[in-house]
Amino acid sequence: MLPPNVTPLHSSGSRREIFYVQPTLDELMDLCKDFKLISEVRTVGEQYHIQCKDERFEVSAREATMLVKGLLIGHFAFHTRDDLSLANWAL
């Protein structure tokens, strides 16, 4: 069993543990493709070649994760106008 990594902000009287399974890099990239934030992803060895608008990024898996999370955060912040500064976007 995984340890809880999400704690509710408000307690409803009883302490309840919530489990959150972080999305995989592939799932994040699929979301970016769905929202047309990236158009192509290729892997070459351990590098990811990501086409994002008019720019190609050649990055490691860790850098690719940061890139797609940043794209998604920006996309949702633009469309919802939510304050995402309090979110925990740990890698």
Secondary structure as GFF3:
##gff-version 3
##sequence-region A 1 91
A	DSSP	alpha_helix	25	34	.	.	.	ID=ss1
A	DSSP	beta_strand	40	44	.	.	.	ID=ss2
A	DSSP	beta_strand	47	52	.	.	.	ID=ss3
A	DSSP	beta_strand	55	59	.	.	.	ID=ss4
A	DSSP	alpha_helix	61	80	.	.	.	ID=ss5
A	DSSP	three_ten_helix	84	86	.	.	.	ID=ss6
###
